[in-house]
Amino acid sequence: MILLDFIFRLGVLFAIYGFLWGLIEIAISLLRAGSQRSIPEIYLIKALKYFFLVDVTFLFCVEQLGGKTVVVDQGIMASIILLMYFLGKFQRAQNRLRFFQMGFNGMPMMKQHFNLRAELSVISLALGVFVLFWFYPHFAYNPLSQWFHESIMNIEDTPVFGFIFKIIGFFFMLSIIFKVVNAFTLILSGSAFKNPTPKEDDSSDDHFDDYEEIS
């Protein structure tokens, strides 16, 4: 039950943080008057988004222990959940690119919002920062991350908005459980160690399957 409560609380935290960052994104768009962003700018903003999410997650873990250093099992669980969350975002961005390539014949305008190397670099950097905080927790304390953390806790305690985000947190917890169960099922069945069977129509240039890599 302690583990489920921890995952549930992280789900609420991620949901509220996404809401707050969405407001920041809207403010940035208004300041830019709708002008299109460049690839470096897109991934700089994403790197900042992931950095503060990792920072807030670490502060949450510390708060759970009454201000003490994060213990090993809690740190590992938080890092696994962060990894699953980031990979979920990565897969959705990858799937959007595939959809636009199939539906719009790979128009350049549709491709410039996704860069495989940049996506993986941002995720790796964010997870590396979490490990850094684990060994050097004082780096996690800065005015902006503490503002995010306090705002999230305040919103979580509000009667209406808090309840809505707790529903989101509940479904987040369920999705994490299902992913873990599926992963163990694949490992125990041996399916995770088998090569995918090629399909008969793999010669088609228009076809995308689950194992195709985007360059």
Secondary structure as GFF3:
##gff-version 3
##sequence-region A 1 215
A	DSSP	alpha_helix	2	31	.	.	.	ID=ss1
A	DSSP	alpha_helix	39	64	.	.	.	ID=ss2
A	DSSP	alpha_helix	72	103	.	.	.	ID=ss3
A	DSSP	alpha_helix	108	111	.	.	.	ID=ss4
A	DSSP	alpha_helix	116	135	.	.	.	ID=ss5
A	DSSP	three_ten_helix	137	140	.	.	.	ID=ss6
A	DSSP	alpha_helix	143	157	.	.	.	ID=ss7
A	DSSP	alpha_helix	159	189	.	.	.	ID=ss8
A	DSSP	three_ten_helix	191	193	.	.	.	ID=ss9
###
